[in-house]
Amino acid sequence: MADKTTHFGFRQVPVAEKAQRVRGVFDSVADNYDLMNDLMSVGVHRLWKRYAIGMADIRPGQQALDLAGGTGDITRLLAPRVGDAGHVVLTDINAAMLENGRRTLLDNGISGNVTFARVNAEQLPFPDNSFDLVTIAFGLRNVTDKQAALDSIYRVLKPGGRLLVLEFSKPAKALKPAYDFYSFNILPRLGRLIAKDEESYRYLAESIRMHPDQDTLQTMMQQAGFERCDYHNLSGGIVAIHRGYHL
């Protein structure tokens, strides 16, 4: 029987290899990740993240889990909102990204209510009913088994807790030609010039196209048990914010 495969960008690879390949991508881009994000989106990614956390309804004293938190942008927004009585766990599967996140938060004076953990979103090592909020921003598309990750997230949320997914999605048809040209022509060149890594940024463009569209991801969240699921398109659907509740 042939080994099961999954997509890595537009290529098919053995399921067991995908996490290692994704790890290699982010090992390569970690040191230039924030700079490249600013260049790729002309800084708009920071507005997307602020808008998303504004929809999170996080309150002082609550517990939040920032999955695939990378260099800490989401945790930096969450930590002041939960306050000294609350707590944020910043996680990533990639050690280099997590270390950059730790340094960035310390440089911004954030440390007292944040801890760090290297985890796989498909198998979260936290007890049931641990968190009021779970966020995953621009990370779900890199997860091998997205349904397993959603199931795991649902398990660790408290009753009344909510999931917030910020991810690239399917843009409006009118935007698609320009968006595709930028993704497959400009973005890899930026990667080559700034990060000295064209292939990793080509993978990132491809991974966006392989990610479930808005309605499909909403259905997957419902299958995991989430209720009151909705999504909000930003920038013409280039990015979408999905919400779901553990009721």
N, C-alpha and C positions, 0 to 999 in steps of 0.2 A: 504494500500500500504506500502510495506516495506521501511524503511529508506534507502537512498542512502549510499553506503559504498565506501571506498577507501582503498588503502594499507597503512599500517604502518609497514615498513619492509615487512615480508612475511605474516603478519596477515591482515585481513580485519576489519576495524573499521568504525563506522559512520563518515560521512564526517565532521560533526560538531565537532568531537572529535580530529581530527588529529592534528590541530594546537596546541591544549593544550598538547597533548602527545609529540609532537616535542619540545615544550617549556620545558617540564619536562626533556627531554633528555639533552638539552643544559644548563638548570639550574644545572644539575648534573655535567656536564663535563666542565663548563666554567672556573673554576679555574686552571684546568690542561690541557686546550685545546692546548695551544702552545707547551707545553712539549710533549704531546701525539702526536701531529702532527709531531714534530721532530723525535720522536721515531718510529712512524708508517712508515714514509717515509724515514728514515735515513737522514733527512734534505732536501730531494729532493723537497718537496713541495715549498720550498723557491725559488728554481730554476724554477719550473713551473710557479710560480707567476711572477717572473721577466721576464721570456720569454713572458708571456701573455701581460704584460703591455708594453713590447717592441713592441708588435703588435698593441697596442691601438691607436697609432698616436695622443696622447694627446699633446696639445701645450700650451705655456704660455697664461694666460688670459682666458682659457676655463673653463666651468662648468662641473663637473663630479659627478655622483651619484654612490656610492659604496653600492649595496644592499647586505643584509645578510653579512655585512662586519666584523662581529665577532670581533676579537681582533685587527683589524686594519691593517693587513699586506698589503692589497691592497691600502688602503688610505695612508699608509706610503710611498708607491712608487709613488702614484699619486700627493700628495701634493707638492713635490718639482718641479714636471713637470709643474703643472699649475701656480706655482709661486704666488707672492703676489697679482697679478691682477686677478688670477683665484680663484676657490673655489671648495671644495670637500664636499659633504654631505655624512657622514658615517651613514648607517642605519642598523638596525637589528630588528627583531620582538621580540627578547629576551633581556630583560633589563639587565640581568647579563652579557651577552656577550658584550652588548653595553658599559656597565660601564668598563669592562676590556679593551675594545678598547680605551676608553677615557683615561684611566690611562696609557696605553702603549704609546699612541701618545704623551701625556704630558711628559712622561719620556724620550721620544726621541726628545723633543723640538719642536714638531709640534702642533700648536694650532691656529695660526693667520688666516689661510685660510681654516679651517675645522669647520664644525658644525655637530651636532649629532641629529638623529631623530629616534624614535621607530616607525617603519612602517610595514605594511603588503604589501608584493610585489604584491599581487593580486589587491590592491586598493591603489595605490600610491597617497598621498595627495599633489601633486604638480601640478602646472598649465601645460597645454599643451605647448610643445616646450620650455622646461626649460633647457635641458642639451645637451651638445655636446657628452658626453660619459656616458653610463651606464655599470657598471660591476657587475657581480654576480659570485663569486668564491666559489665553493663547497657549494652552498646554494640552487640552483634551485631544486635539487632532494628532498629537504625537503618541498617544497611548495605543498600545497594540490592541487590547480588547476593551473598547469603550463601554460596552454594556456591563462588563465586569466592574469597571471603575464606577459607573453610576450606581450599581448595586452596592458596592462597598461604601460609597459616599452616603447612600440612603441609610445604611446600617449605623454609621457613626453619628448621624444627626439626631438630636433630641426631638421628641414630638413637638411640633410647632416650629422646628428649625427649617432652614431653607438653603437651597443650593443656588449659586449664581455662577453661570458660565459666560465668560466673555470670549468670543472666538470669531475668527474670520468665517465668513459664510458666503452665501450665493448672492451676488449683487444684482441689481436691476438690469434688465436686458440692454438698456441704453448705455450702461456703463461698461458692459462686458468687453467690447473691442479694445477700448483704451486701457482697461484694467489688465487684460491679458497681455497687451503689448508691454506695459510697464513691468508686469510680473516676470515675463520670460525674456525680456531684453534689457531693461534698465536695472532691475534688482540684482541679477547675477553680476553685472558689471560693477555695481556698487560693492558687492561682496568681494570681488577681485581687487578693486582699488583700495578699499578701506580695511577689510578684514583679511585680505590675501587669501580668500577662500570662495571661489565662484561656485563650486559644487554644492556646498552646504546651503547657500542661498537659493540655488536652483531647486534643491530638495524642499526648502521651505515653501517656495511657490507651488511646487507640485503637491505637497501635503495639504495645502489649502483646498486644492481642487478635489482631493480624495475625501475630504471631510464631509460628513452628512450635512445636507442643507437644513434650513430652518425647520421645516415641518418634520423631516425625518428625525432630527435630534429631539424635537419635542416629543415625538412618539416613543423614542428610546427612553426618555426620562419617565414618561408615563408607565412604560413597561417595568421600570425599576421600582415603581410604587409612588412616585411623586404625583402630587395633586396640585390643582390650580396652576398648571404649567402655562407659561406664556413666553413670548419673545418680543424684543423691540429691536428693529433695525436701526443702525447708525450708518451714516455716510452712504446712503442708498443701498444698504444691505451688504456692503463690503465687510462689515462687522455686525454681529448680532449679540444681544444680551438675552440669555435664557434664564428664567427663574422657575423653580419648582419647590414645593413645600412637603415636608414630612408631617402629615396631619394625623 
